[in-house]
Amino acid sequence: MPRSAAPIPAAGEDTATGRDPHRGAGTPLRAIAAFFDFERHRTTFRREIAAGLTTFITMSYIIAVNPAILKEAGIPAGPAMVATIGAAVIGTLIMGLYANRPFAIAPYMGENAFIAFTVVKMMGFSWQTALAAVFLSGVLFVALTAARIRQWLLDSVPLGLRYSFAAGIGMFLVFIGMNEAGIVALGVPGAPVRIGMLTSPQVLAAVGCFLLIAVLTIWEVPGAILIGILGTGAACFLLGLAPAPARWIGAPPDPRPLIFQIDLRHALSWPFAGVLLTIFMMAFIDTLGSLIGLSARAGFLDHQGRLPQIERPMLADAIATTAAGLIGTTTSGAYIESATGIAAGGRTGLTALVAALLFASALFVAPLITALPPAAYSPALIIVGLQMLTPISMIDFNDLTETIPAFAVVLLMSFTYNIGVGITGGFVLYPLFKLMTGRAREVRPGLWVLSGFSLLFFIFYPYR
């Protein structure tokens, strides 16, 4: 029987002997077990700690990848790494201690690329303004979660669109990764992209990293992405393809260049309204997919497919996003990689607490992480993007009112180099096709609200 399908032992029961390993133990362990409700979740300390370690190893690539992406927006890599870890620690602690769920939080892939490549590089806004939008989104999330409006909006998004958002963001990340690796390069008018210089040592290193991560993933090796990143980085340092850091372990970089640097005045200006709306919608869509998907994997959903007390994990990611904007990183929320910890037996917030402590310890290997070359981290974007394509198989391709909006989402994200355009395009087209085919009843009221906001996005988008 696969490990993920193995029966969960009773609270405190040792997986090898069937006995309670804490029998006669001091009060602290029993108090912790009671706090996280081990008995109801039928779990043990051993399982929860192993699950937290597994979750951290699986998603720790974000420590290196997120700063590398944000660097494209002019955000200094060292402070960005500290902000990435800070957002992960804050959000994951709240998820564990308040929501009591085995979900780890970190800055989302997709949102970071949107901020760096679309908002800053393409549209010309400053990163300070973009971070202010992240902060405002977080504040709005907190208010909407408290009023239970956020759940109403999330429930209105049809499954087909949810799946297409994940696939579109996946394709977007794949293109960024291939470009950063040098596998593809900018072309000429009439041929926008072309093959890169595959004989370059740096490109060959990136290709080798991709193959290494792919093989380790196929073999189901825990931490395959992290192993690929660190292994390729070490090879690049040894072969002289990238300058090695002066030291491998040291104090964290100074985070002050990013803390409280948000530009609220420009973020609240009318030209920026479309970006603010997009960041808001991207965040709550990611939250919906992650929370429901992880909860289904852990067996937390009720008979109606709903997550009891969903406002608690929602509030955890809302607070994490608010903090993220203030300390210098992008929208944060529950990571789908938490599924690896769930497969290892994690069922309570202790899994999240362990992951949060491991993230905090990563602050002291900052010199190594910030020195990693693109050949080491860009293949991770390709692999993560590939993994995000899976949900597209869940779209109903026999119903064109579902397929066309979903297809438009993927196309618009990929070919406009803008995730927000894809999301809002889907919100406009889905109710339109349902209305034109006499099936308007299938559109929930919340989606009409989102469709109206999306029309405003296209009307006031700063086309350049």
GUZAMAR-471497 format. One line per 5 residues: their letters; for each residue x, y, z negated of C-alpha. Coordinates in nm, 2 decimals. Each point is the difference from the previous one (the first is absolute). Layout:
% GUZAMAR-471497
a> X,Y,Z ~ ...;
This chain:
% GUZAMAR-471497
mprsa> 0.00,0.00,0.00 ~ 0.14,0.34,0.09 ~ 0.11,0.21,-0.29 ~ -0.25,0.27,0.08 ~ -0.28,-0.25,-0.02;
apipa> 0.11,-0.16,-0.33 ~ -0.24,0.01,-0.29 ~ 0.06,0.28,-0.24 ~ 0.06,-0.14,-0.35 ~ -0.18,0.12,-0.31;
agedt> 0.12,0.31,-0.18 ~ 0.34,-0.07,-0.17 ~ 0.02,-0.35,0.14 ~ 0.35,-0.10,0.11 ~ -0.01,-0.11,0.36;
atgrd> 0.24,-0.29,-0.06 ~ -0.13,-0.14,-0.33 ~ -0.36,0.12,-0.02 ~ 0.08,0.14,-0.35 ~ -0.03,0.35,-0.12;
phrga> 0.36,0.14,0.01 ~ -0.10,0.28,-0.24 ~ -0.14,-0.23,-0.27 ~ 0.16,0.13,-0.32 ~ 0.14,0.30,0.19;
gtplr> -0.02,0.35,-0.15 ~ -0.29,0.24,0.03 ~ 0.15,0.21,0.28 ~ -0.03,-0.27,0.27 ~ -0.35,-0.09,-0.11;
aiaaf> -0.09,0.37,0.00 ~ 0.13,0.04,0.36 ~ -0.18,-0.31,0.11 ~ -0.32,0.14,-0.15 ~ 0.05,0.34,0.15;
fdfer> 0.03,-0.14,0.35 ~ -0.27,-0.25,-0.07 ~ 0.20,-0.31,0.08 ~ -0.28,-0.23,-0.11 ~ -0.26,0.13,0.25;
hrttf> 0.26,0.01,0.29 ~ 0.14,-0.35,-0.10 ~ 0.36,0.11,0.03 ~ 0.33,-0.01,-0.19 ~ 0.30,0.23,-0.07;
rreia> 0.22,-0.22,0.22 ~ -0.24,0.04,0.30 ~ -0.05,0.37,-0.05 ~ 0.37,0.08,-0.03 ~ 0.09,-0.22,0.30;
agltt> -0.28,0.17,0.20 ~ 0.12,0.35,-0.09 ~ 0.35,-0.09,0.12 ~ -0.13,-0.15,0.32 ~ -0.21,0.31,0.07;
fitms> 0.29,0.23,-0.06 ~ 0.24,-0.20,0.22 ~ -0.25,-0.01,0.29 ~ -0.08,0.37,0.00 ~ 0.33,0.15,-0.12;
yiiav> 0.10,0.07,0.36 ~ -0.21,0.32,-0.04 ~ 0.27,0.14,-0.22 ~ 0.23,0.02,0.30 ~ -0.25,0.04,0.28;
npail> -0.21,0.28,-0.13 ~ 0.29,0.25,-0.06 ~ 0.14,-0.09,0.35 ~ -0.34,0.09,0.16 ~ -0.04,0.32,-0.21;
keagi> 0.35,0.10,0.09 ~ -0.13,0.06,0.35 ~ -0.22,0.28,-0.15 ~ 0.30,0.17,-0.16 ~ -0.07,-0.15,-0.34;
pagpa> 0.34,-0.09,-0.17 ~ 0.04,-0.37,-0.02 ~ 0.14,-0.02,-0.36 ~ -0.28,0.20,-0.17 ~ -0.26,-0.18,0.23;
mvati> 0.12,-0.33,-0.13 ~ -0.05,0.11,-0.36 ~ -0.35,0.13,0.10 ~ -0.08,-0.33,0.16 ~ 0.09,-0.19,-0.31;
gaavi> -0.17,0.25,-0.22 ~ -0.33,-0.03,0.19 ~ 0.03,-0.38,-0.01 ~ 0.07,0.00,-0.38 ~ -0.28,0.24,-0.09;
gtlim> -0.27,-0.16,0.22 ~ 0.10,-0.36,-0.09 ~ 0.00,0.07,-0.37 ~ -0.35,0.15,0.02 ~ -0.11,-0.29,0.21;
glyan> 0.13,-0.25,-0.26 ~ -0.08,0.17,-0.32 ~ -0.34,0.16,0.09 ~ -0.14,-0.20,0.28 ~ 0.15,-0.33,-0.11;
rpfai> 0.06,-0.12,0.36 ~ 0.30,-0.17,0.14 ~ 0.04,0.26,0.28 ~ 0.32,0.21,0.04 ~ -0.02,0.35,0.14;
apymg> 0.25,0.19,0.22 ~ 0.00,0.25,0.28 ~ -0.19,-0.14,0.30 ~ 0.17,-0.09,0.33 ~ -0.19,0.19,0.27;
enafi> -0.07,0.31,-0.21 ~ 0.37,0.07,-0.04 ~ 0.05,-0.04,0.38 ~ -0.30,0.23,0.07 ~ 0.15,0.27,-0.23;
aftvv> 0.35,-0.03,0.14 ~ -0.05,-0.05,0.37 ~ -0.34,0.16,0.07 ~ -0.06,0.28,-0.26 ~ 0.35,0.12,-0.03;
kmmgf> 0.19,-0.09,0.32 ~ -0.28,0.02,0.25 ~ -0.24,0.26,-0.15 ~ 0.27,0.22,-0.16 ~ -0.13,0.02,-0.35;
swqta> 0.24,0.00,-0.29 ~ 0.05,-0.30,-0.22 ~ -0.10,0.22,-0.30 ~ -0.34,0.06,0.16 ~ -0.04,-0.37,0.08;
laavf> 0.07,-0.10,-0.36 ~ -0.25,0.26,-0.11 ~ -0.26,-0.19,0.21 ~ 0.10,-0.32,-0.17 ~ -0.05,0.16,-0.34;
lsgvl> -0.34,0.15,0.10 ~ -0.11,-0.33,0.13 ~ 0.09,-0.16,-0.33 ~ -0.20,0.26,-0.20 ~ -0.30,-0.05,0.23;
fvalt> 0.03,-0.38,-0.04 ~ -0.01,0.04,-0.38 ~ -0.31,0.21,0.02 ~ -0.18,-0.22,0.25 ~ 0.10,-0.31,-0.19;
aarir> -0.14,0.14,-0.32 ~ -0.32,0.09,0.18 ~ -0.02,-0.34,0.17 ~ -0.02,0.18,0.34 ~ 0.32,-0.16,0.12;
qwlld> -0.14,-0.35,-0.03 ~ -0.31,0.11,0.20 ~ 0.22,0.13,0.28 ~ 0.22,-0.30,0.00 ~ -0.30,-0.24,0.02;
svplg> -0.12,0.19,0.31 ~ 0.30,-0.09,0.22 ~ -0.08,-0.31,0.21 ~ 0.23,-0.30,0.00 ~ 0.09,0.04,0.36;
lrysf> 0.14,0.35,-0.05 ~ 0.19,-0.11,-0.32 ~ 0.17,-0.28,0.19 ~ 0.09,0.24,0.29 ~ 0.16,0.25,-0.23;
aagig> 0.24,-0.26,-0.13 ~ 0.09,-0.12,0.35 ~ 0.04,0.35,0.13 ~ 0.23,0.10,-0.28 ~ 0.19,-0.32,0.05;
mflvf> 0.07,0.09,0.37 ~ 0.10,0.35,-0.10 ~ 0.26,-0.14,-0.25 ~ 0.13,-0.25,0.26 ~ 0.07,0.28,0.24;
igmne> 0.17,0.22,-0.26 ~ 0.21,-0.30,-0.11 ~ 0.11,-0.08,0.35 ~ 0.09,0.36,0.07 ~ 0.19,0.03,-0.32;
agiva> 0.19,-0.32,0.07 ~ 0.09,0.12,0.35 ~ -0.18,-0.29,0.17 ~ -0.21,0.25,0.19 ~ 0.09,0.36,0.07;
lgvpg> -0.18,0.31,0.14 ~ -0.02,0.00,0.37 ~ -0.07,0.26,0.27 ~ -0.33,0.15,0.13 ~ -0.20,-0.27,0.16;
apvri> 0.18,-0.27,-0.21 ~ -0.03,0.12,-0.36 ~ 0.20,-0.29,-0.15 ~ 0.28,-0.22,0.12 ~ 0.22,-0.28,-0.13;
gmlts> 0.28,0.11,-0.24 ~ 0.37,-0.08,0.02 ~ -0.02,-0.36,-0.11 ~ 0.37,-0.05,0.02 ~ 0.05,0.26,-0.28;
pqvla> 0.14,-0.15,-0.32 ~ -0.27,0.18,-0.20 ~ -0.28,-0.13,0.22 ~ 0.14,-0.35,-0.02 ~ 0.01,0.03,-0.38;
avgcf> -0.37,0.11,0.00 ~ -0.09,-0.29,0.23 ~ 0.18,-0.24,-0.23 ~ -0.18,0.14,-0.30 ~ -0.33,-0.05,0.17;
lliav> 0.08,-0.36,0.08 ~ 0.12,-0.06,-0.36 ~ -0.31,0.14,-0.16 ~ -0.22,-0.18,0.25 ~ 0.16,-0.34,-0.07;
ltiwe> -0.01,0.05,-0.38 ~ -0.36,0.10,0.03 ~ -0.09,-0.31,0.20 ~ 0.18,-0.20,-0.27 ~ -0.21,0.18,-0.26;
vpgai> 0.30,0.12,-0.19 ~ -0.10,0.25,-0.28 ~ 0.14,0.34,0.07 ~ 0.08,-0.07,0.36 ~ -0.02,0.37,0.10;
ligil> 0.22,0.11,-0.29 ~ 0.26,-0.27,0.08 ~ 0.01,0.11,0.36 ~ 0.04,0.37,-0.09 ~ 0.27,-0.06,-0.25;
gtgaa> 0.18,-0.26,0.20 ~ 0.01,0.21,0.31 ~ 0.10,0.31,-0.19 ~ 0.29,-0.19,-0.16 ~ 0.11,-0.13,0.34;
cfllg> -0.01,0.35,0.15 ~ 0.22,0.13,-0.29 ~ 0.25,-0.28,0.03 ~ 0.02,0.03,0.38 ~ 0.03,0.38,-0.01;
lapap> -0.33,0.06,0.19 ~ -0.11,0.23,-0.29 ~ 0.19,0.19,-0.27 ~ -0.01,-0.21,-0.32 ~ -0.11,0.18,-0.32;
arwig> 0.27,0.12,-0.24 ~ -0.16,-0.21,-0.27 ~ -0.28,-0.26,-0.01 ~ -0.15,0.08,-0.34 ~ -0.05,0.33,-0.16;
appdp> -0.23,0.26,-0.15 ~ -0.31,0.08,0.21 ~ 0.02,0.30,0.23 ~ -0.13,0.33,-0.13 ~ -0.38,0.01,0.08;
rplif> -0.03,0.38,-0.06 ~ 0.02,0.10,0.37 ~ -0.34,-0.17,0.05 ~ -0.19,0.04,-0.33 ~ -0.28,0.25,0.02;
qidlr> 0.11,0.12,0.34 ~ -0.35,-0.02,0.15 ~ -0.13,0.30,0.21 ~ -0.37,0.03,-0.09 ~ -0.05,0.32,0.18;
halsw> 0.07,-0.14,0.35 ~ -0.16,-0.33,-0.09 ~ -0.33,0.18,-0.06 ~ 0.01,0.20,0.32 ~ -0.24,-0.07,0.28;
pfagv> 0.26,-0.12,0.26 ~ 0.10,-0.27,-0.24 ~ -0.36,-0.12,-0.08 ~ 0.02,-0.28,0.26 ~ 0.32,-0.14,-0.15;
lltif> -0.14,0.01,-0.35 ~ -0.31,-0.18,0.12 ~ 0.20,-0.27,0.17 ~ 0.23,-0.06,-0.30 ~ -0.31,-0.03,-0.22;
mmafi> -0.17,-0.25,0.23 ~ 0.32,-0.21,0.06 ~ 0.05,-0.04,-0.37 ~ -0.35,-0.11,-0.09 ~ -0.01,-0.24,0.30;
dtlgs> 0.33,-0.16,-0.11 ~ -0.13,-0.03,-0.36 ~ -0.31,-0.17,0.12 ~ 0.18,-0.26,0.20 ~ 0.26,-0.07,-0.26;
ligls> -0.22,-0.02,-0.30 ~ -0.27,-0.22,0.16 ~ 0.26,-0.22,0.17 ~ 0.20,-0.06,-0.31 ~ -0.30,-0.05,-0.22;
aragf> -0.14,-0.26,0.24 ~ 0.34,-0.18,-0.01 ~ 0.00,0.00,-0.39 ~ -0.37,-0.10,-0.03 ~ -0.11,0.32,-0.16;
ldhqg> -0.29,0.08,0.23 ~ -0.36,-0.07,-0.10 ~ -0.26,-0.20,0.20 ~ -0.07,0.32,0.20 ~ 0.36,0.05,0.10;
rlpqi> 0.05,0.30,-0.24 ~ 0.27,0.06,-0.25 ~ -0.13,0.05,-0.35 ~ 0.12,0.32,-0.16 ~ 0.16,0.11,0.33;
erpml> 0.01,0.36,-0.13 ~ 0.29,-0.10,-0.22 ~ 0.25,-0.11,0.27 ~ -0.13,0.28,0.21 ~ 0.08,0.25,-0.27;
adaia> 0.35,-0.15,-0.04 ~ 0.08,0.06,0.36 ~ -0.16,0.35,-0.01 ~ 0.22,0.10,-0.29 ~ 0.30,-0.15,0.18;
ttaag> -0.07,0.21,0.31 ~ -0.04,0.31,-0.21 ~ 0.33,-0.06,-0.17 ~ 0.17,-0.10,0.33 ~ -0.07,0.34,0.16;
ligtt> 0.14,0.18,-0.31 ~ 0.32,-0.20,-0.02 ~ 0.08,-0.01,0.37 ~ -0.14,-0.30,0.18 ~ -0.31,-0.10,0.20;
tsgay> -0.34,-0.16,-0.07 ~ 0.03,-0.30,-0.23 ~ -0.23,-0.30,-0.07 ~ -0.03,-0.37,-0.05 ~ 0.24,-0.20,0.22;
iesat> -0.12,-0.30,0.20 ~ 0.34,-0.16,-0.09 ~ -0.15,-0.05,-0.35 ~ -0.16,-0.31,0.16 ~ 0.33,-0.18,-0.05;
giaag> -0.01,0.05,-0.37 ~ -0.36,-0.11,0.00 ~ 0.10,-0.32,0.18 ~ 0.26,-0.05,-0.27 ~ -0.28,0.00,-0.26;
grtgl> -0.02,0.36,-0.10 ~ -0.35,0.09,-0.13 ~ 0.03,0.28,-0.24 ~ 0.16,0.34,-0.05 ~ 0.31,-0.15,-0.15;
talva> 0.11,-0.09,0.35 ~ -0.02,0.37,0.09 ~ 0.18,0.10,-0.31 ~ 0.29,-0.23,0.08 ~ 0.02,0.14,0.35;
allfa> -0.01,0.35,-0.13 ~ 0.30,-0.06,-0.23 ~ 0.20,-0.16,0.28 ~ -0.07,0.31,0.22 ~ 0.13,0.22,-0.28;
salfv> 0.32,-0.20,-0.02 ~ 0.06,0.05,0.37 ~ 0.08,0.37,-0.07 ~ 0.35,-0.10,-0.09 ~ 0.09,-0.15,0.34;
aplit> -0.08,0.32,0.18 ~ 0.35,0.04,0.16 ~ -0.04,-0.32,0.19 ~ -0.36,0.05,0.11 ~ 0.04,0.35,0.13;
alppa> 0.31,-0.10,0.20 ~ -0.18,-0.27,0.20 ~ 0.03,0.06,0.38 ~ -0.30,-0.01,0.24 ~ 0.11,-0.34,0.12;
ayspa> -0.08,-0.14,-0.34 ~ -0.34,0.14,-0.07 ~ -0.16,0.06,0.35 ~ -0.06,-0.37,0.06 ~ -0.21,-0.01,-0.32;
liivg> -0.24,0.25,0.16 ~ -0.04,-0.24,0.30 ~ -0.07,-0.30,-0.23 ~ -0.24,0.20,-0.22 ~ -0.17,0.13,0.31;
lqmlt> -0.03,-0.36,0.14 ~ -0.16,-0.12,-0.33 ~ -0.25,0.29,0.02 ~ -0.13,-0.13,0.34 ~ -0.16,-0.31,-0.15;
pismi> -0.34,0.16,-0.08 ~ -0.07,0.07,0.36 ~ -0.11,-0.36,0.05 ~ -0.29,0.07,-0.24 ~ -0.16,0.26,0.24;
dfndl> -0.31,-0.12,0.18 ~ 0.12,0.01,0.37 ~ -0.34,-0.13,0.11 ~ -0.17,0.33,-0.10 ~ 0.13,0.30,0.20;
tetip> -0.15,0.25,-0.24 ~ 0.25,-0.15,-0.25 ~ 0.29,-0.07,0.24 ~ 0.02,0.33,0.19 ~ 0.03,0.23,-0.31;
afavv> 0.25,-0.24,-0.15 ~ 0.20,-0.02,0.32 ~ 0.00,0.38,0.02 ~ 0.14,0.03,-0.35 ~ 0.30,-0.22,0.09;
llmsf> 0.06,0.18,0.33 ~ -0.03,0.35,-0.14 ~ 0.23,-0.07,-0.29 ~ 0.26,-0.16,0.22 ~ 0.00,0.23,0.30;
tynig> -0.07,0.34,-0.16 ~ 0.27,-0.08,-0.27 ~ -0.26,0.11,-0.25 ~ -0.17,-0.23,-0.25 ~ -0.26,0.27,-0.09;
vgitg> -0.12,0.03,0.35 ~ -0.07,-0.38,0.01 ~ -0.19,-0.01,-0.33 ~ -0.22,0.30,0.08 ~ -0.05,-0.12,0.36;
gfvly> -0.14,-0.32,-0.15 ~ -0.23,0.18,-0.23 ~ -0.14,0.20,0.29 ~ -0.04,-0.28,0.25 ~ -0.15,-0.27,-0.22;
plfkl> -0.32,0.18,-0.10 ~ -0.02,0.14,0.36 ~ -0.01,-0.34,0.16 ~ -0.25,-0.14,-0.26 ~ -0.22,0.30,0.06;
mtgra> 0.01,-0.04,0.38 ~ -0.09,-0.36,-0.02 ~ -0.30,0.04,-0.23 ~ 0.19,-0.14,-0.30 ~ 0.04,0.31,-0.21;
revrp> -0.14,-0.19,-0.30 ~ 0.33,-0.18,-0.02 ~ 0.18,0.32,-0.09 ~ 0.00,0.08,-0.37 ~ -0.06,0.36,-0.12;
glwvl> 0.35,0.04,-0.12 ~ 0.14,-0.07,0.35 ~ -0.21,0.28,0.15 ~ 0.17,0.23,-0.26 ~ 0.34,-0.13,0.10;
sgfsl> -0.09,0.04,0.37 ~ -0.10,0.36,-0.05 ~ 0.33,0.08,-0.17 ~ 0.18,-0.18,0.28 ~ -0.16,0.22,0.26;
lffif> 0.12,0.30,-0.19 ~ 0.35,-0.15,0.00 ~ -0.01,-0.01,0.39 ~ -0.15,0.34,0.03 ~ 0.26,0.17,-0.23;
ypyr> 0.30,-0.22,0.06 ~ 0.31,0.22,0.07 ~ 0.06,-0.13,0.36 ~ 0.35,0.09,0.12;
